[in-house]
């Protein structure tokens, strides 16, 4: 049985969403194949582990620090979780010692947003040389940065709405920025380039709204993207599962909201005090009412977007649909609840989805072991560097 470390929480505005995803993964993981080990990253960047973290009440009551604080060593082949204990007695000076708390064989990241979805922690996993589910460093980083994402999509002839971007410091010359934005034509959508869950996103119909939207987005990120807003459109979402050319697409969903932009509350806040909020509570048409032609077009664009980023595991791709025109809005390389409900609508259970994601992680790891990472060049003996130091 594999010990699978499930990482959730993190230093991100999407911290709470990540906790929900992490607990759902732990709860639904096939316990006959895997032993899920909860690894919670607090908002201040500390790591905790222990069975108390499997209970949602621990987080509602703020008792996560009753778990054992742990740390990892980013060293090739080190797959242990370490903790610190106080040793020594009455007759000797007390001191601290590190000890092995647990061993993990693979990792399932459930970290949304900054420092988790953006390739940052995937770099740690790469240094540890351990299998992990989901997208790698490059795909996570590009998928998280909406500007880089759109540049990659543009290079692959993937249809999108027109956009411009700039940096926070450029707001010092606000009139120049307003002029560039307004050249796209109102209405506009303004977003922080590196954030998700609809946080910091606004729609602007005039100069005043645009000014306020730019100020809001700039509080969340140093890079801001402004897009031409498509009106009277339908939003359609699908999830893609797999790697390389072995891809499958979920059912299509159409989120339903009274607001012009799907809000954080629309996505995650449930209508019951007794249930954990999740995307499953969101109002939607699932499957969406689409013609076969449009569905096929969306599925093919979903696969193309996933492959363009060298995606792996699961990602959700959001589309804008107007009449027969389909535009890719963005890709989410670590979607909330890993979009299990989209695959359930296609006949794949949450438990089996998690199993597939771990199996994909193990296959990717096996393939990487075939790579050569060193090259014997005898360079030290062939270079004159250091000759004067003799």
HUVEN-V920676 format. One record per residue. NEAR is the number of other ideal C-beta (glycine too) atoms within 8 Angstrom. Layout:
near->NEAR
near->NEAR
This chain:
near->6
near->9
near->12
near->15
near->11
near->15
near->15
near->16
near->12
near->17
near->9
near->13
near->9
near->14
near->12
near->7
near->11
near->17
near->13
near->14
near->14
near->15
near->13
near->13
near->15
near->11
near->7
near->9
near->14
near->9
near->7
near->4
near->7
near->12
near->8
near->11
near->12
near->14
near->13
near->14
near->14
near->11
near->7
near->5
near->6
near->7
near->11
near->15
near->15
near->9
near->5
near->10
near->12
near->8
near->6
near->8
near->7
near->12
near->8
near->6
near->6
near->5
near->8
near->12
near->7
near->7
near->12
near->8
near->10
near->12
near->8
near->11
near->8
near->7
near->7
near->6
near->6
near->9
near->8
near->11
near->15
near->12
near->12
near->9
near->7
near->7
near->7
near->7
near->5
near->3
near->3
near->6
near->4
near->7
near->7
near->7
near->7
near->6
near->8
near->7
near->10
near->9
near->8
near->13
near->9
near->15
near->14
near->18
near->13
near->13
near->16
near->15
near->17
near->13
near->10
near->16
near->16
near->12
near->14
near->10
near->12
near->14
near->9
near->10
near->11
near->9
near->9
near->14
near->6
near->11
near->10
near->11
near->12
near->14
near->15
near->11
near->9
near->9
near->14
near->17
near->11
near->11
near->15
near->15
near->12
near->11
near->10
near->9
near->14
near->11
near->8
near->11
near->12
near->9
near->7
near->8
near->5
near->11
near->8
near->11
near->10
near->7
near->11
near->9
near->9
near->9
near->7
near->9
near->6
near->9
near->11
near->5
near->7
near->9
near->6
near->8
near->12
near->11
near->8
near->9
near->12
near->10
near->6
near->11
near->6
near->9
near->8
near->15
near->13
near->16
near->13
near->14
near->12
near->10
near->14
near->10
near->13
near->10
near->11
near->11
near->11
near->12
near->13
near->13
near->6
near->7
near->7
near->6
near->11
near->15
near->10
near->10
near->13
near->15
near->9
near->11
near->15
near->12
near->6
near->10
near->12
near->6
near->13
near->15
near->14
near->13
near->12
near->10
near->10
near->9
near->5
near->4
near->8
near->8
near->12
near->15
near->13
near->16
near->14
near->17
near->13
near->9
near->10
near->6
near->4
near->5
near->12
near->6
near->10
near->13
near->11
near->14
near->15
near->13
near->11
near->6
near->8
near->2
near->7
near->3
near->9
near->9
near->9
near->9
near->6
near->13
near->12
near->16
near->8
near->9
near->3
near->6
near->3
near->3
near->7
near->8
near->8
near->11
near->10
near->6
near->11
near->9
near->6
near->8
near->8
near->11
near->9
near->11
near->5
near->10
near->5
near->6
near->7
near->11
near->10
near->8
near->9
near->15
near->11
near->8
near->14
near->13
near->11
near->10
near->14
near->13
near->11
near->11
near->16
near->9
near->14
near->12
near->12
near->12
near->16
near->13
near->16
near->12
near->15
near->13
near->13
near->9
near->4
near->5
near->7
near->13
near->12
near->14
near->9
near->8
near->14
near->12
near->14
near->14
near->11
near->13
near->12
near->13
near->13
near->11
near->11
near->15
near->15
near->10
near->11
near->8
near->5
near->8
near->6
near->10
near->9
near->9
near->14
near->14
near->12
near->10
near->15
near->14
near->8
near->13
near->17
near->10
near->9
near->12
near->10
near->8
near->7
near->7
near->6
near->5
near->5
near->4
near->3
near->4
near->4
near->4
near->5
near->6
near->6
near->5
near->5
near->6
near->7
near->4
near->4
near->7
near->6
near->4
near->4
near->4
